[in-house]
Amino acid sequence: MDLDVLTQALDHLGGVDPSVFADTDSIELLHRQLARLEALVTGATAAFDAAGNWMPEGARNATGWLTARCRVTRAQARREVRRGRELRHLPATAGAWADGRITGPHVDVLADLRCGTTEETLARDEPMLVDQATRLRFDQFVRATAYWMQRADPNGGDEAAEKRRARRDVSLASSFQGMWLGAMTLDPVSGSIVAGELHRLERRLFDLDWSGAKEALGRDPRLSELARTSAQRRADALVEMATRSETAPGNGRRPAPLFTVLVGYETLHGRISELEDGTVVPPGSLLPWLPGADIERAEFTPGGRIEIGAPSTLSSVSVAGLDRAVSTPVTRAEIPPTRRLFTGATRRAVEVRDRACTHPLCDVPAPGCQVDHIQPWALGGPTTQENGRLLCGPHNRMRNQNQRPPPDG
């Protein structure tokens, strides 16, 4: 039996020290073979489901049989059955998974694209999307499919965004011994606002904890030696947000969202409508945030440079106001190339261009990055956007100190 051969092979591998496969090539190969095995199991499960071989034992459906006999969670069983059914309509996806070129989560993303309004378009574009899945990182692939969905079903994208916003909810209630328990669900834009400020304050608290522990110990501390855990710092940051809200002056200026209009980006790179953290959103979902927002023009020039315009605040949404902000802004002057640090329009140009840490194994968004000189400033490297790139703190230190990045908080 073929399964006997598989069992013998796994028995053999199970007797080998796993550290033998700890190199990068082996890890990549193992994950590819795991994907192939998952595809085989899902294909067999799909045939099992279609043949009704779960019926003789009295199961109500294949999901129930898998949950009971294979001792998997109901969610896992339901996902496996759904994947098998969807693959009947996704031949390119099934072939790529069987070859180990994509994984189960890729199949889920592609299956979610198929609905009544997109079925014909997906049948045409499936090979192209599968090719994207084999070449892009998973988060980049999800972003690409979100843009595909906006084009394939623009009305459906707007409706889905409205439904997501309608599900917003926050609960906070006093519990046993006066403890407070809570949960929240926010739409992409609202969540980005809250998470961004929470992360900013948490990072400040981390820096305080780190410097305090370093002063007390006389060396760089380990994370376990800091005064607070990550969860405790997030809780304290949330309290700090509430405290600042209570003490903010009544005539203070509310922080305004910044909309960056990328002129020329459509031609060079394709459609883009996403938050700074990379979350793709339909353009219509941004309209409620425009009044009072700052509009910034970023023009991609033929030579590869980015010209940054001064932000314009929209007191109200109007065609004339948007036209002034996008078409005729005051150009921000870049800093002299002899400056030590990237600031102002030069820094902003690098942020708009790179959008995240440029290390190939990192995805920290621009607000959490530093602008690093490609040719070091100490060796004569100019402070220009051409000589700048985004690197998160750990990868910037790793590059300059030739060592592994220290852990983040």
C-alpha positions in Angstrom: 0.0 0.0 0.0 1.2 3.5 -0.8 0.2 4.7 2.7 2.5 2.0 4.2 5.4 3.5 2.3 4.5 7.0 3.7 4.2 5.5 7.2 7.6 3.9 6.9 9.2 7.1 5.6 7.8 9.1 8.5 8.9 6.4 11.0 12.4 6.7 9.6 12.4 10.5 9.8 11.0 10.4 13.3 14.1 8.5 14.4 16.4 11.2 13.1 17.6 14.1 15.3 15.6 17.1 14.1 18.7 19.3 14.4 20.0 17.5 11.3 17.4 19.5 9.3 18.0 22.8 11.0 19.6 24.5 8.0 17.6 27.0 5.8 17.4 24.7 2.8 16.0 21.8 4.8 13.4 23.9 6.6 12.2 25.3 3.3 12.0 21.8 1.8 10.2 20.4 4.8 7.5 23.1 4.6 7.1 22.4 0.9 6.6 18.7 1.5 4.2 19.4 4.4 2.1 21.5 2.0 2.1 18.6 -0.5 0.9 16.2 2.2 -1.8 18.6 3.4 -3.0 18.9 -0.2 -3.1 15.1 -0.5 -5.1 14.8 2.7 -7.5 17.5 1.6 -8.0 15.8 -1.7 -8.7 12.5 -0.1 -11.1 14.1 2.3 -12.9 15.8 -0.6 -13.4 12.4 -2.3 -14.5 10.9 1.1 -17.0 13.8 1.5 -18.4 13.5 -2.1 -18.7 9.7 -1.9 -20.7 9.9 1.4 -18.4 7.4 3.1 -19.2 9.0 6.4 -22.9 7.9 6.2 -22.7 4.2 7.2 -21.4 5.1 10.7 -24.4 7.4 11.3 -22.5 10.7 11.0 -24.6 13.7 9.9 -21.8 15.0 7.6 -18.1 14.7 6.8 -17.3 17.5 9.3 -18.9 15.6 12.2 -17.1 12.3 11.2 -13.7 14.0 11.1 -14.3 15.7 14.4 -15.2 12.4 16.1 -12.9 9.9 14.4 -9.8 12.0 13.7 -10.0 14.0 16.9 -9.6 17.4 15.3 -11.4 20.6 16.2 -14.7 21.3 14.5 -13.2 24.4 12.9 -10.3 22.4 11.5 -12.7 19.7 10.1 -15.0 22.3 8.6 -12.0 24.1 7.0 -10.7 20.9 5.5 -14.1 20.0 4.0 -14.6 23.4 2.6 -11.1 23.5 1.0 -11.8 20.2 -0.7 -15.1 21.4 -2.1 -13.7 24.7 -3.3 -10.7 23.1 -5.0 -13.1 21.5 -7.5 -13.6 25.0 -8.9 -9.9 26.1 -8.6 -7.8 23.8 -10.8 -4.7 26.0 -10.8 -4.9 26.4 -7.1 -5.2 22.6 -6.6 -2.2 22.0 -8.8 0.0 24.5 -7.1 -0.9 23.1 -3.6 -0.2 19.6 -4.8 3.2 20.7 -5.9 3.9 22.4 -2.5 4.2 25.8 -4.1 1.4 27.3 -2.0 -0.1 26.4 1.4 -3.6 25.8 2.9 -4.0 29.5 3.9 -3.3 30.5 0.3 -6.1 28.2 -0.7 -8.5 29.8 1.8 -7.7 33.3 0.5 -8.3 32.2 -3.1 -11.5 30.4 -2.2 -12.8 33.5 -0.5 -12.5 35.4 -3.8 -15.1 33.1 -5.5 -18.7 34.4 -5.4 -21.5 34.8 -7.8 -20.2 38.2 -9.1 -16.6 37.1 -9.4 -16.7 33.5 -10.5 -16.2 34.2 -14.2 -13.4 36.7 -13.6 -11.7 34.4 -11.2 -11.8 31.5 -13.7 -9.9 33.8 -16.1 -7.4 35.3 -13.5 -6.8 32.3 -11.2 -3.5 31.3 -12.9 -2.2 34.9 -12.5 -3.3 35.0 -8.8 -1.7 31.6 -8.1 1.5 32.9 -9.7 1.4 35.8 -7.3 0.9 33.4 -4.4 4.1 31.5 -5.3 6.2 34.7 -5.5 5.0 37.1 -2.8 5.1 36.9 0.9 1.8 35.8 2.3 0.8 39.3 3.6 1.7 40.8 0.2 -0.4 38.2 -1.5 -3.4 39.0 0.7 -2.9 42.6 -0.2 -2.8 41.8 -4.0 -6.0 39.7 -3.8 -7.7 42.5 -1.9 -7.0 44.9 -4.8 -8.1 42.2 -7.3 -11.4 41.9 -5.4 -11.9 45.7 -5.5 -11.7 45.6 -9.3 -13.6 42.4 -9.8 -16.5 43.4 -7.5 -16.2 47.1 -6.6 -19.7 47.3 -5.1 -19.2 44.2 -3.0 -16.0 45.7 -1.6 -17.8 48.9 -0.4 -20.6 46.8 1.0 -18.2 44.6 2.9 -16.4 47.6 4.3 -19.7 49.0 5.6 -20.5 45.6 7.2 -17.1 45.5 8.9 -17.6 49.0 10.3 -21.1 48.1 11.5 -19.6 45.3 13.6 -17.6 47.7 15.7 -18.0 47.0 19.4 -16.3 47.7 22.7 -17.2 46.1 26.0 -15.6 46.8 29.4 -17.2 45.5 32.6 -16.2 45.1 36.3 -15.7 41.5 37.3 -14.6 39.5 40.3 -12.6 41.4 43.0 -13.0 44.7 41.0 -11.0 43.5 38.0 -12.1 44.9 34.6 -12.6 42.6 31.6 -13.1 43.8 28.1 -12.9 43.2 24.4 -13.1 45.3 21.2 -13.8 44.9 17.5 -12.9 47.9 15.3 -13.0 48.5 11.5 -9.6 48.8 9.7 -9.5 52.6 9.9 -10.6 53.0 13.5 -8.4 50.1 14.6 -5.4 51.7 12.9 -6.0 54.9 14.8 -6.3 53.2 18.2 -3.5 50.7 17.6 -1.1 53.3 16.3 -1.5 55.5 19.4 -1.5 52.5 21.8 1.8 51.2 20.2 3.3 54.7 20.3 2.7 55.0 24.1 3.7 51.4 24.7 7.0 52.0 22.9 7.7 55.0 25.2 7.0 52.9 28.2 9.3 50.2 26.9 12.1 52.7 26.5 11.6 53.9 30.0 11.6 50.4 31.4 14.7 49.5 29.3 16.7 52.6 30.4 15.7 52.1 34.0 16.8 48.5 34.0 20.0 49.3 32.2 20.9 51.9 34.7 20.2 49.6 37.6 22.0 46.6 36.2 24.9 48.4 34.5 24.3 46.5 31.2 21.7 45.8 28.6 18.8 44.0 30.3 17.0 40.9 29.2 13.3 41.3 28.6 12.5 39.2 31.7 14.4 41.8 33.8 12.2 44.7 32.8 9.8 46.1 35.3 6.7 45.3 33.2 5.7 42.7 30.7 4.5 43.6 27.2 0.9 43.0 28.2 1.3 45.2 31.3 2.8 48.0 29.3 -0.1 47.8 26.8 -2.6 48.1 29.7 -0.7 51.0 31.2 -0.6 52.7 27.7 -4.4 52.3 27.5 -4.8 54.0 30.8 -2.5 56.8 29.7 -4.6 57.3 26.6 -7.7 57.7 28.8 -5.8 60.0 31.2 -4.6 62.3 28.4 -8.2 62.4 26.9 -9.5 63.7 30.3 -6.7 66.3 30.6 -6.6 67.5 27.0 -7.4 71.2 26.7 -10.8 71.9 25.2 -9.4 74.1 22.5 -6.6 71.7 21.6 -6.2 70.6 18.0 -7.4 67.1 17.3 -4.8 64.9 15.4 -5.8 64.8 11.8 -5.5 61.7 9.6 -3.0 62.2 6.8 -4.0 61.2 3.2 -1.1 60.8 0.9 -2.2 61.1 -2.8 0.4 59.3 -4.9 0.6 61.0 -8.3 2.1 58.8 -11.0 2.0 55.7 -8.8 -1.0 54.3 -10.7 1.0 54.1 -13.9 4.2 52.8 -12.3 2.9 50.3 -9.7 -0.9 49.9 -10.0 -3.8 50.8 -7.9 -3.2 51.6 -4.2 -5.7 52.3 -1.5 -4.5 51.2 1.9 -3.6 52.3 5.4 -0.1 52.9 6.5 0.1 49.5 8.1 -0.7 47.9 4.7 -4.3 47.1 5.2 -6.2 47.4 1.9 -9.4 49.4 2.2 -12.0 50.4 -0.5 -11.6 54.1 -1.4 -15.2 54.8 -0.3 -14.5 53.7 3.3 -12.1 56.7 3.6 -14.7 59.4 2.7 -16.0 59.8 6.3 -12.5 60.7 7.5 -11.8 63.4 4.9 -13.3 66.4 6.6 -10.6 67.9 8.7 -7.9 65.6 7.3 -4.6 66.7 5.9 -4.0 65.9 2.2 -0.4 65.4 1.1 0.7 65.1 -2.6 3.5 62.7 -3.4 4.6 62.8 -7.0 6.6 60.0 -8.5 8.9 61.7 -11.1 10.2 59.9 -14.2 13.7 59.9 -12.7 12.5 57.9 -9.7 12.5 60.8 -7.2 9.5 61.7 -5.1 8.4 65.3 -4.7 6.4 65.9 -1.5 3.9 68.7 -1.3 3.0 70.6 1.9 -0.1 69.1 3.6 -3.4 71.0 3.1 -6.2 70.7 5.7 -9.7 70.1 4.3 -12.2 72.1 6.4 -14.9 70.4 4.3 -15.0 68.0 1.4 -15.3 69.8 -1.9 -14.1 69.4 -5.4 -12.3 72.7 -5.2 -10.6 71.9 -1.9 -9.4 68.5 -3.1 -8.1 70.0 -6.4 -6.1 72.7 -4.5 -4.6 70.1 -2.1 -3.7 67.6 -4.9 -3.0 69.7 -7.9 -1.4 72.9 -6.7 0.3 72.3 -3.3 3.4 74.1 -2.1 6.4 71.9 -2.7 8.3 71.0 0.5 12.0 71.7 0.2 14.3 68.8 1.0 17.1 69.1 3.6 20.7 69.6 2.5 22.6 66.4 1.7 25.2 67.3 4.3 22.8 67.0 7.2 23.4 64.1 9.5 19.7 62.9 10.0 16.9 62.4 7.6 14.1 64.8 8.5 11.3 66.8 6.8 10.4 66.2 3.1 13.5 64.0 2.5 12.5 61.6 5.3 8.8 61.6 4.1 9.9 60.8 0.6 11.7 57.7 1.8 8.7 56.7 3.9 6.3 57.0 1.0 8.6 55.1 -1.3 9.6 52.2 0.9 6.5 52.1 3.2 8.1 49.4 5.5 11.5 48.1 6.6 13.5 47.1 3.5 15.1 44.1 5.1 13.7 41.1 3.2 12.7 39.3 6.3 10.9 42.2 8.0 7.6 44.0 7.5 7.6 46.8 10.2 5.7 49.7 8.8 7.3 53.1 8.2 6.2 54.7 11.6 8.3 52.1 13.4 11.4 52.5 11.2 14.5 54.7 11.0 15.9 56.1 7.7 19.3 54.6 7.2 22.1 55.8 4.9 22.8 53.1 2.3 26.3 54.5 1.9 27.2 55.4 5.5 27.2 59.1 6.4 30.6 58.7 8.1 32.0 57.5 4.8 30.7 60.4 2.8 27.2 59.1 2.1 24.8 62.0 1.4 21.5 62.5 3.2 19.3 62.2 0.1 16.3 60.0 -0.7 18.4 58.1 -3.2 20.8 57.2 -0.4 18.2 56.5 2.2 16.1 53.4 3.0 13.8 52.4 5.8 15.1 49.9 8.4 13.5 49.1 11.7 15.6 49.7 14.8 16.9 46.1 15.3 17.8 45.7 11.6 19.4 49.1 11.5 21.6 48.2 14.5 22.3 44.8 13.0 23.5 46.4 9.8 25.7 48.9 11.6 27.0 46.5 14.3 27.1 43.3 12.2 25.2 41.3 14.8 21.7 39.8 15.4 19.0 42.3 16.1 18.1 42.6 19.8 14.6 41.6 20.8 11.8 44.1 20.6 9.5 44.7 23.5 
